[in-house]
Amino acid sequence: MIPKISYKLNKSLDKKMALAFLNVKAGGVDFSNGIIGVHPELEGIKNKKKSEQQKIINSHFDNFYKEHNHYLNKRIKKFQTEWNKVEKKYFQEIAKIFKNHPWPKGKYIGYLSITNCNPRFLESKTFQVFYFHPEGSVAVTAHELLHFIFYDYCLKKHTKMFKKLDPNNGIFWDLAEIFNAIILSNPEFIKIHKIKKQSNYPAHKKDIPILKRLWNKEKYIDKWIISALRYLK
């Protein structure tokens, strides 16, 4: 069954993720820039104790959500309208790649965020999307949904290869991010999200062209997964 995506506010999750990502670096990206860079009022927060950090974040986020509530809700409606226009085409293209593999069960909610970290939560099939993301909410949604079906496909179709790998770290995470970079840069997906040059993790810069050539050679998901994983190892 094709999932129906909805967008919502979730201030408590936003606070939690802001604290969680303050000191996270992954793939060559410092995620604190997506927090403090957007909210310069939080400058110096990284030097505080964690309990103090949470108090500062709680206060700032409460004030921001209260002051900008109307605008944030307008963004939610905009995200929904934009996604509704492209969802049919997106799911058609995904079905071709994954040979009609069924979508895993989940909530499929995009939570608006006032920080530019955009994490995804594989268990619940939810994600955050920065309310002013430079690539737009459609691009973020397309990216996160692709993660959900890619991880599910790998674990169900190639269980022995992936069952002991961590989807949030290491080679499995690398593989998923590189796959997204390759697939979403194809013309059929550019027509959907309108981003001709996507931002990718700096750590994957050298691998993407090599594995993109591998994809373009056959465009067959199972062979690509096996060969790409071998390459990354």
C-alpha positions as CSV (number, residue, x, y, z in Angstrom):
1,M,0.0,0.0,0.0
2,I,1.3,3.4,-1.0
3,P,1.8,5.6,2.1
4,K,0.0,9.0,2.5
5,I,2.4,11.6,3.8
6,S,1.2,14.2,6.3
7,Y,3.1,17.2,7.8
8,K,2.7,18.3,11.4
9,L,4.2,20.5,14.1
10,N,6.0,18.7,17.0
11,K,7.7,21.2,19.3
12,S,8.8,18.6,21.9
13,L,10.5,16.5,19.2
14,D,12.1,19.6,17.8
15,K,13.6,20.5,21.2
16,K,14.8,16.9,21.7
17,M,16.5,16.7,18.4
18,A,18.1,20.2,18.8
19,L,19.8,18.9,22.0
20,A,20.7,15.6,20.4
21,F,22.4,17.2,17.3
22,L,24.4,19.9,19.1
23,N,27.5,17.8,19.1
24,V,26.9,15.5,16.1
25,K,29.3,15.4,13.2
26,A,28.6,12.8,10.4
27,G,29.8,12.4,6.8
28,G,31.8,15.6,7.0
29,V,28.9,17.7,8.3
30,D,28.8,19.6,11.6
31,F,25.1,19.5,12.5
32,S,25.4,22.2,15.1
33,N,25.7,24.7,12.3
34,G,22.1,23.8,11.4
35,I,21.0,24.8,14.9
36,I,23.2,27.7,16.0
37,G,23.6,29.0,12.4
38,V,19.8,29.3,12.2
39,H,19.4,30.6,15.8
40,P,22.4,32.8,16.6
41,E,20.7,33.5,20.0
42,L,22.0,30.1,21.0
43,E,25.7,31.0,20.4
44,G,27.8,29.6,23.2
45,I,25.3,26.9,24.2
46,K,27.8,24.1,23.3
47,N,30.0,25.2,26.3
48,K,27.1,24.7,28.8
49,K,26.2,21.6,30.8
50,K,23.6,19.4,29.1
51,S,20.9,20.3,31.6
52,E,21.5,24.0,31.0
53,Q,21.5,23.4,27.2
54,Q,18.1,21.9,27.5
55,K,16.7,24.8,29.5
56,I,18.1,27.3,27.0
57,I,16.6,25.3,24.1
58,N,13.3,24.9,25.8
59,S,13.0,28.6,26.4
60,H,14.1,29.7,23.0
61,F,11.9,27.1,21.2
62,D,8.8,28.0,23.3
63,N,9.2,31.7,22.4
64,F,9.9,31.0,18.7
65,Y,6.9,28.7,18.3
66,K,4.6,31.1,20.1
67,E,5.7,34.1,18.1
68,H,5.7,32.4,14.7
69,N,2.9,29.9,15.2
70,H,0.7,31.2,12.4
71,Y,3.6,31.3,9.9
72,L,4.8,27.7,10.9
73,N,1.3,26.4,10.3
74,K,1.2,28.1,6.9
75,R,4.5,26.3,6.0
76,I,2.8,23.0,7.0
77,K,0.0,23.6,4.5
78,K,2.5,24.7,1.8
79,F,4.5,21.5,2.3
80,Q,1.4,19.4,2.0
81,T,0.2,21.1,-1.1
82,E,3.5,20.8,-2.8
83,W,3.9,17.1,-2.0
84,N,0.4,16.2,-3.1
85,K,1.2,17.5,-6.5
86,V,4.1,15.2,-7.1
87,E,3.4,12.1,-4.9
88,K,1.8,10.0,-7.7
89,K,4.8,10.4,-10.0
90,Y,7.3,9.9,-7.2
91,F,5.7,6.6,-6.1
92,Q,5.5,5.4,-9.7
93,E,9.3,5.9,-10.2
94,I,10.1,4.3,-6.8
95,A,8.0,1.2,-7.8
96,K,10.1,0.8,-11.0
97,I,13.4,0.8,-9.0
98,F,12.3,-1.5,-6.3
99,K,10.1,-3.8,-8.4
100,N,6.9,-3.0,-6.6
101,H,8.4,-3.9,-3.2
102,P,5.7,-3.0,-0.6
103,W,6.2,0.1,1.5
104,P,6.9,-0.8,5.1
105,K,4.2,0.1,7.7
106,G,4.7,3.3,9.6
107,K,3.3,6.8,10.4
108,Y,4.8,8.6,7.4
109,I,4.8,12.0,9.0
110,G,7.1,14.9,8.2
111,Y,7.5,17.0,11.3
112,L,8.4,20.6,10.6
113,S,11.6,21.7,12.4
114,I,13.0,25.1,13.1
115,T,16.5,23.6,12.9
116,N,18.3,22.4,9.7
117,C,19.2,18.9,10.8
118,N,16.5,16.9,9.1
119,P,16.8,13.5,10.8
120,R,14.8,10.4,9.9
121,F,13.4,7.8,12.2
122,L,13.3,4.4,10.6
123,E,11.2,2.6,13.2
124,S,8.2,5.0,13.0
125,K,8.8,6.1,9.3
126,T,8.8,9.8,10.3
127,F,11.3,12.6,9.7
128,Q,11.9,16.2,10.3
129,V,12.1,18.9,7.6
130,F,13.6,22.3,8.2
131,Y,10.8,24.9,7.7
132,F,13.0,26.9,5.4
133,H,15.1,24.2,3.8
134,P,17.1,25.5,0.8
135,E,16.2,22.5,-1.4
136,G,12.5,22.6,-0.4
137,S,10.2,20.2,1.5
138,V,9.6,18.0,-1.6
139,A,13.3,17.2,-1.9
140,V,13.6,16.4,1.8
141,T,10.5,14.2,1.7
142,A,11.7,12.4,-1.4
143,H,15.0,11.8,0.3
144,E,13.6,10.4,3.5
145,L,11.0,8.2,1.9
146,L,13.7,6.7,-0.3
147,H,15.6,5.8,2.9
148,F,12.6,4.0,4.3
149,I,12.1,1.7,1.3
150,F,15.8,1.2,0.7
151,Y,16.5,0.0,4.2
152,D,13.5,-2.2,4.2
153,Y,14.4,-3.7,0.8
154,C,17.9,-4.4,1.9
155,L,16.9,-6.1,5.2
156,K,14.2,-8.2,3.6
157,K,15.8,-9.1,0.3
158,H,19.4,-9.3,1.4
159,T,19.0,-10.2,5.0
160,K,22.3,-12.1,5.5
161,M,24.3,-9.1,4.2
162,F,22.6,-6.5,6.3
163,K,21.1,-8.0,9.4
164,K,24.2,-7.3,11.5
165,L,24.9,-3.8,10.1
166,D,23.8,-0.5,11.8
167,P,21.5,1.6,9.5
168,N,22.5,4.7,11.4
169,N,26.3,4.3,11.3
170,G,29.1,2.8,9.2
171,I,28.8,1.1,5.8
172,F,25.0,0.6,5.7
173,W,24.5,4.3,6.4
174,D,27.1,5.2,3.8
175,L,25.4,2.9,1.2
176,A,21.9,4.4,1.8
177,E,23.1,8.0,1.5
178,I,25.1,7.3,-1.6
179,F,22.1,5.5,-3.2
180,N,19.9,8.5,-2.5
181,A,22.4,10.9,-4.0
182,I,22.5,8.7,-7.2
183,I,18.8,8.1,-7.6
184,L,17.6,11.6,-6.8
185,S,20.0,13.1,-9.3
186,N,18.4,11.2,-12.1
187,P,16.3,13.3,-14.6
188,E,13.0,11.6,-13.6
189,F,13.5,12.6,-10.0
190,I,14.8,16.1,-10.8
191,K,11.5,16.7,-12.5
192,I,9.8,16.0,-9.2
193,H,11.9,17.9,-6.7
194,K,13.3,20.5,-9.1
195,I,16.8,20.5,-7.6
196,K,19.5,20.1,-10.3
197,K,22.4,20.0,-7.9
198,Q,21.7,18.4,-4.6
199,S,23.8,18.8,-1.5
200,N,25.5,15.5,-0.5
201,Y,27.7,14.5,2.4
202,P,31.3,15.6,1.7
203,A,32.6,12.2,2.9
204,H,30.8,10.5,0.0
205,K,32.1,12.9,-2.7
206,K,34.6,10.5,-4.2
207,D,32.4,7.4,-4.1
208,I,29.2,8.9,-5.7
209,P,30.6,9.2,-9.3
210,I,32.0,5.6,-9.2
211,L,28.8,4.1,-7.8
212,K,26.7,6.2,-10.1
213,R,28.5,4.7,-13.1
214,L,27.8,1.3,-11.7
215,W,24.1,2.1,-11.4
216,N,23.9,3.6,-14.9
217,K,25.5,0.4,-16.3
218,E,22.6,-1.8,-15.4
219,K,20.0,0.1,-13.3
220,Y,19.3,-3.2,-11.4
221,I,18.8,-2.7,-7.7
222,D,20.0,-6.1,-6.5
223,K,23.2,-6.2,-8.5
224,W,23.9,-2.6,-7.5
225,I,23.5,-3.3,-3.8
226,I,25.8,-6.3,-3.8
227,S,28.5,-4.6,-5.9
228,A,28.3,-1.3,-4.1
229,L,28.5,-2.9,-0.7
230,R,31.5,-4.9,-1.8
231,Y,33.1,-1.7,-3.1
232,L,32.6,0.2,0.1
233,K,34.1,-2.6,2.1
